[in-house]
Amino acid sequence: MEILIQILQLLLSLSILVVVHEFGHFAAAKIFKTRVEKFYLFFNPWFSIFKFNYKGTEYGMGWLPLGGYVKISGMIDESMDKEAMKLPPQPWEFRSKPAWQRLIIMLGGVIMNVVLAFVIYIGMLTFWGDEYLSTKEVNKYGVRPDSLAMEMGFMPGDKIISLDGLYVDDFGKIPMNLVLNEVNSVEIIRNGITTNVTLPEGSLNKLINHRSSIFTVRIPFVAERFSKESLAEKAGLQIGDTILGINGNNIIYFNDFRDEIQKHKNENVVISVIRTIDTIDIPMKLGEDGLIGVYPKGNLNDFFEISKKKYTLVEAIPAGFTRTLGGIDNYLKQLKLLFSPEVKAYEGVGGFITIGSIFPKQWHWESFWKLTAFLSIMLAILNILPIPALDGGHVLFLLYEIIARRKASDKFLEYAQVVGMIILFSLLILANGNDIVKLFR
């Protein structure tokens, strides 16, 4: 059921992105009185799920959910309709229009995807506002690094101050900033002393391929409820007790306690707790699993002040614009890493399985729209890359035409389209091939 929910979210998101992107081409073509022969959501090799004609345009839905397309008269595209291009140009055809109009038609899809992200961010900020856990709040207890972070030199309880001198207020964005800004040194406070952790060589590649955040928060161990047959409950521990340590050792954080208690399986231990204002020692005999049967308080609101900001519609417009520009900047940095031979980010390129897996396993509208905005920016940037068969390839040839004042030949454009399609299919195979390899790791 969880996988089905992720698939449905992916398909809905892709449908929105494709329709908006293709509508950008469609609307620009209509403005300049250019005939649009087809408007399709998803591809339709051999057959369509449905189709209908309206005012000279065939609208339909294909069965292959790899994108969508509009077929514009007189344009060399993925349909490779060579016979139509042999006929004399007609006034309503793409090839008959001035270069500047054709340029706007080709940029229409990319522009609409950026506009979509902008509109989504405005809506999200207006409806939900902005909410995050600040690094300052996390630093009350310090971070809990995972195995990769500890390999890089971080320790439990480190308080993160800055990344190469940059303070990141949103704690959840620290791992992303480590990657996108190619951080070399992290300033921390450890045991009250300010120092620096220099990331070892090869860290960037490991961070890119890491599937989870390298940092989590540390929280005090406060008993919230007991398991059935709880050893701690039988020994006298009570809900609301705050655990202080084991056998006289000061261990106040849940994850640290969980790691330490496993070292005392089948042993007698003394658990120190604070109850109201009293410190109490509770002896108990552990079993083979080394568990005491206590569930901790895990709601971050119990330990941290969550940063929240509400926006009016007017306030959300500039904030949405800033967020859109930030998303574009972040994705451009990701593309830069993709072409770095040292980082080997191409090993982490994923296809539809990877994209689908980023959606939550339970339907959550805020997460859905946040991811859709991100994917819209990604689609816009990828489409503007100067690769034949993408919008950016057409834009490149149109800019050449405007500067050189002569068109590239139809034969050249046909060959370029074929080369571009080969490149795209190769990237598609690489991305989805990586997905398949990851499934068997």
ROKEMI-457530 format. One line per 5 residues: number of its first residue (from 1); their letters; for each residue x, y, z of C-alpha. Coordinates in steps of 0.05 Angstrom, whole numbers. Example, Ala and Ser with C-alpha at 12.3 -4.5 7.8 and 13.67 -1.06 7.14 Angstrom:
REM residues 2
1 = AS = 246 -90 156  273 -21 143
This chain:
REM residues 441
1 = MEILI = 0 0 0  57 48 16  89 36 -52  22 47 -86  15 115 -50
6 = QILQL = 85 135 -73  69 114 -145  4 153 -145  39 215 -119  93 208 -171
11 = LLSLS = 43 200 -228  1 259 -204  63 303 -197  89 283 -266  20 296 -297
16 = ILVVV = 18 366 -268  89 381 -290  79 354 -361  13 389 -373  40 456 -348
21 = HEFGH = 104 449 -388  70 430 -453  17 484 -442  74 535 -442  92 513 -513
26 = FAAAK = 19 508 -533  -1 577 -508  59 611 -540  45 576 -606  -28 598 -604
31 = IFKTR = -8 670 -589  33 671 -653  -21 635 -693  20 571 -701  -19 507 -711
36 = VEKFY = -13 455 -655  -30 386 -683  -27 346 -617  -26 358 -542  -11 294 -503
41 = LFFNP = -1 276 -430  48 217 -431  72 184 -495  27 142 -540  67 94 -583
46 = WFSIF = 18 48 -620  -44 71 -582  -74 123 -536  -115 113 -472  -162 166 -500
51 = KFNYK = -161 223 -550  -207 275 -580  -203 333 -629  -220 405 -613  -209 463 -660
56 = GTEYG = -157 427 -702  -116 399 -644  -117 327 -621  -116 322 -545  -101 256 -512
61 = MGWLP = -68 214 -459  -15 162 -475  0 98 -437  75 109 -428  86 156 -368
66 = LGGYV = 154 183 -389  132 254 -403  87 285 -455  89 328 -517  57 379 -563
71 = KISGM = 66 369 -638  73 436 -671  63 441 -747  127 452 -786  175 435 -731
76 = IDESM = 228 380 -729  215 343 -664  215 273 -635  160 252 -685  213 258 -741
81 = DKEAM = 158 275 -791  204 283 -851  149 280 -904  114 341 -876  179 380 -877
86 = KLPPQ = 187 366 -951  124 405 -968  125 480 -980  123 521 -915  54 545 -895
91 = PWEFR = 38 610 -857  12 572 -796  75 530 -789  130 538 -738  184 543 -791
96 = SKPAW = 148 602 -824  149 645 -761  204 696 -745  262 670 -704  243 711 -643
101 = QRLII = 173 681 -642  200 611 -649  248 625 -592  190 646 -546  150 584 -566
106 = MLGGV = 209 539 -548  221 575 -482  147 571 -463  152 504 -428  212 522 -386
111 = IMNVV = 182 589 -366  117 556 -345  154 505 -301  190 561 -265  124 599 -257
116 = LAFVI = 91 535 -230  145 528 -176  136 602 -159  61 594 -152  67 530 -111
121 = YIGML = 115 564 -62  68 623 -55  11 576 -41  50 535 9  75 595 47
126 = TFWGD = 6 626 49  -29 562 71  23 527 116  75 581 129  147 562 143
131 = EYLST = 167 514 199  235 485 215  281 465 272  337 515 279  410 496 288
136 = KEVNK = 412 540 350  358 498 383  392 432 364  456 459 395  423 458 464
141 = YGVRP = 440 384 465  487 377 406  480 330 346  482 255 341  525 236 281
146 = DSLAM = 515 171 243  572 125 223  590 166 162  593 231 201  636 198 255
151 = EMGFM = 682 172 200  689 245 178  709 266 248  645 287 283  627 263 353
156 = PGDKI = 562 258 393  546 324 426  583 368 375  549 435 365  552 460 294
161 = ISLDG = 570 533 286  584 544 212  602 510 146  663 543 116  642 605 154
166 = LYVDD = 569 601 133  516 594 188  457 550 167  396 567 209  353 508 185
171 = FGKIP = 384 447 217  353 401 165  390 436 108  460 425 136  473 360 98
176 = MNLVL = 449 391 33  494 452 44  554 406 58  545 377 -12  522 436 -54
181 = NEVNS = 573 485 -26  628 432 -27  645 448 45  716 433 69  713 452 142
186 = VEIIR = 658 453 195  666 497 256  639 463 319  638 468 394  661 403 428
191 = NGITT = 664 398 503  660 474 508  719 485 461  711 515 391  747 475 339
196 = NVTLP = 742 454 266  727 387 232  762 383 165  725 336 120  771 281 93
201 = EGSLN = 783 271 19  726 234 -16  673 258 34  633 293 -20  622 230 -60
206 = KLINH = 602 192 3  553 246 23  521 246 -46  509 172 -44  487 171 29
211 = RSSIF = 413 155 34  397 190 99  418 251 139  486 244 173  461 284 233
216 = TVRIP = 401 273 279  382 309 342  398 286 413  342 287 463  340 271 537
221 = FVAER = 311 203 555  243 217 587  198 157 598  132 164 560  103 94 563
226 = FSKES = 122 22 578  123 -41 536  86 -104 559  125 -140 613  171 -79 621
231 = LAEKA = 230 -93 667  235 -19 683  162 -13 704  167 -74 748  230 -46 780
236 = GLQIG = 194 20 798  208 67 740  150 115 728  124 153 667  155 222 666
241 = DTILG = 220 199 698  282 227 665  339 177 660  406 203 682  453 144 674
246 = INGNN = 473 71 683  516 45 741  537 115 761  557 135 689  523 199 666
251 = IIYFN = 482 181 604  423 228 594  409 221 519  364 166 492  409 141 435
256 = DFRDE = 470 140 480  430 101 533  406 51 481  477 38 458  504 31 529
261 = IQKHK = 450 -14 556  465 -65 502  533 -76 534  501 -102 598  458 -160 574
266 = NENVV = 441 -211 629  473 -165 681  450 -128 743  448 -53 731  427 9 769
271 = ISVIR = 388 60 729  391 131 757  330 175 744  305 243 766  233 246 789
276 = TIDTI = 206 315 801  266 341 841  291 276 870  346 231 843  329 157 849
281 = DIPMK = 371 95 836  331 36 809  365 -33 807  343 -85 757  367 -149 723
286 = LGEDG = 371 -144 647  351 -201 601  384 -229 539  359 -172 495  389 -117 539
291 = LIGVY = 324 -77 538  287 -45 597  220 -36 561  213 40 561  190 83 503
296 = PKGNL = 219 154 505  185 219 490  201 231 417  162 293 399  211 348 382
301 = NDFFE = 163 400 409  175 371 478  248 391 476  257 445 423  224 509 403
306 = ISKKK = 205 500 330  214 562 288  149 582 255  129 639 209  61 655 179
311 = YTLVE = 54 692 114  -1 734 84  -10 727 9  26 793 -3  84 771 41
316 = AIPAG = 87 702 7  100 732 -62  171 758 -50  186 698 -4  162 650 -59
321 = FTRTL = 206 687 -110  267 680 -65  252 606 -54  245 594 -129  312 628 -143
326 = GGIDN = 344 588 -87  316 524 -117  345 541 -185  413 558 -154  414 493 -115
331 = YLKQL = 397 450 -175  450 484 -218  501 466 -164  477 394 -166  487 393 -242
336 = KLLFS = 557 420 -233  573 362 -186  544 313 -236  600 331 -285  655 328 -234
341 = PEVKA = 699 266 -245  726 270 -174  659 271 -140  628 217 -186  559 244 -173
346 = YEGVG = 535 207 -235  536 144 -194  479 172 -153  436 192 -212  369 158 -205
351 = GFITI = 309 145 -249  235 136 -235  247 90 -175  291 142 -142  243 199 -158
356 = GSIFP = 184 159 -133  220 140 -68  228 213 -48  153 220 -40  126 203 30
361 = KQWHW = 96 134 42  33 167 70  -4 219 29  19 287 55  -2 347 14
366 = ESFWK = 52 395 40  107 346 22  74 330 -45  72 404 -66  142 416 -40
371 = LTAFL = 169 359 -82  128 379 -142  158 450 -139  228 420 -135  214 373 -194
376 = SIMLA = 185 431 -234  250 470 -225  290 408 -243  248 397 -306  258 469 -327
381 = ILNIL = 333 467 -319  342 399 -352  299 421 -411  340 484 -423  406 445 -428
386 = PIPAL = 435 454 -498  422 382 -519  387 368 -586  317 340 -575  309 382 -513
391 = DGGHV = 281 452 -513  351 478 -499  376 446 -563  323 483 -604  338 547 -567
396 = LFLLY = 412 539 -583  398 532 -658  350 591 -656  402 635 -622  451 615 -676
401 = EIIAR = 400 634 -728  387 702 -696  462 717 -690  485 688 -757  421 711 -792
406 = RKASD = 414 644 -827  378 580 -809  411 513 -797  390 465 -852  332 418 -841
411 = KFLEY = 378 359 -854  426 383 -799  367 392 -751  343 321 -767  411 292 -751
416 = AQVVG = 417 334 -688  349 309 -666  371 237 -674  436 250 -635  397 285 -580
421 = MIILF = 348 227 -574  406 178 -568  436 220 -513  370 224 -476  357 149 -481
426 = SLLIL = 428 136 -456  416 181 -396  350 146 -384  384 79 -385  439 104 -338
431 = ANGND = 390 133 -288  343 73 -285  402 25 -289  430 57 -226  361 46 -194
436 = IVKLF = 363 -28 -211  434 -36 -184  414 -2 -119  357 -51 -110  407 -108 -105
441 = R = 458 -75 -59
